[in-house]
Amino acid sequence: MGKHDKIAARFAGLTGAASGDHHPCYTEYFRLFNEREYYAAHDVLEYLWLDSEGEQHTFYKALIQLAGGFVHLQLQHREPGHHIHGRRLRPAARLFRRCAELLAPLPSPYDGVDVAAVRMLALGQADELARSGFVRNCWSPASAPRLDPPR
């Protein structure tokens, strides 16, 4: 079973008819992200990304990179002394910067999302990590950012 099939099986209940103007997996990404379930948000959007192309492919990839950056911050926050998790701040910053790069050419809003706000979030996280010399994690459960769901 390939990765696409595994993701489809995991989110089978979401792959039915679209809710409103958006695919259920797309709206689920935002719910999961806002619940700080970044890894699951990454996976549910990857399901759509694998079958997308063009601007949509780029947009989904950027949102996946954003969730991935927060996966790194969350793991580092949980286990800052861990031999792997303790070194996740630079990779997180790279993912945030990549997210912002991918979003740069897209109009805002795009697919119901304020791309400019998401880009600012990603760049803000990357800049804050860099300013700390990659020694201070700017993420905590109490101050975790939220994304406005698509309209």
N, C-alpha and C positions, 0 to 999 in steps of 0.2 A: 504494500500500500504506500503510495507516494505522499509527500507532505500535503499537497492539495487535498487529497482524499481524506487524510487524517484530520485536517482542519475542517473539512466539510462535515465529517462525522461528528466532530466535537460540537459544531454549531448548527447541527441539522435543524433544530427548531427555529433557527433564525433565517434559514435560506429559502423560506417560502415567499409568499407575495410581499412586495414592498409595502412599508408603512408610509403612507403619504407619498411624497415625491422621492423618497430615498430607500435604498435597499436596507433591510433590517440589520445586516451586518455592519453597515456604515453607521447607523444610529447607535448600534450596540457599542461600537468603538468609543463613542463619546460617553456613554453610560459607564463603561468599564474604566475609562481613563479617570472620570470624575470620582469613581469609587477607589481610586489608587490601585487598580488591578491592571497595571501597565503591561505586564507580559501577556495577559489574556487579550487586552486591547490590541496589542501588536498582532497577535495571532488571528483575531477575528477580521481585522482589516487586510491582513495578508491574503486571506481567502479571496477577497475582491481584487487585490492588487495583481495576483497571479494571472488573472484573466483580463486585465485592463491594458490600455495602450494610450500613447500620446500624453496629453495634459493630465488626463485622469490618472494614468500610471504614475506620473511624476508627483501629483498631489497625494495619492495614497502612500507612495514611498516616503514622502516628507513626513506625513503623520505617523508612519511606522517608525521612522528615525526618531521622532519626538518621543514616542512611547518608549523606545529603546533607551534613550538617554535617561529617562526617569526610572527605568528598570535598574540601570547602573547606580543611580543616586540612592534608590530605595535599598538595594542590596548593601551598598557601602554604609548607609545609615544604620542598618540592622547589625552589621558586623564590621566596624571600622578597623579592627585589628586583624581580621582574617587575611591570610596571605594572598588571596585573589581579590576578594571583595574590597579590601582596603585600598586597592589600586585602581578603582573604577572611575575616578573623577576626570582624568584626562580623556578616557574613551567617551564618557558622557558628554563632555564639552565638544568633542569631535562630532558626535551624532547631532547635537543641537545645532552646530554650525552647518552641518550638511543639510539638515532640515531647512534652515533659513535660506541656504543657497538654492535648494530645489524650489522653494516657494517664491523666490524673488521674481521670476518672470510671470507668475500667475496673477490674474486680476483679483481684486478683493472687492466684494466677496466672490468666492468660488465654491460652487456646489453647496451654497447656503452657509458657508463658514467665512468669518472675518479673517482672511489670510494674513492681513497686516498685523492683527493682534497675535496670531499664532507665531508669526515670524518674530515679533517683538519678544514674546515669551521665550522662544528658543535662543535668540541672541542674548537676552538678559541673563538666562541661566549660564550660557557659555562664558559671558563676560564676568559674571560674578565668580565663577570657578577660577577663571584665569587671574582675576585680581587677587584671589587668595593664594596664588601660587599652587593651586590644585591641592591644597591641604585642608580646606574647610568646605564641607558639604552644605550647600545652600538649601537643601531639601529637608523637610520634616513632615510627618503626617499632619501636624496641626496647621501648617502653612502651605500644604500641597496646592498647586494651581488647579484651576478648573477650566475646562473648555466649554464655551457656549455651544450647545448642540446645533446642528444645521437647521436652518429655517426653510 
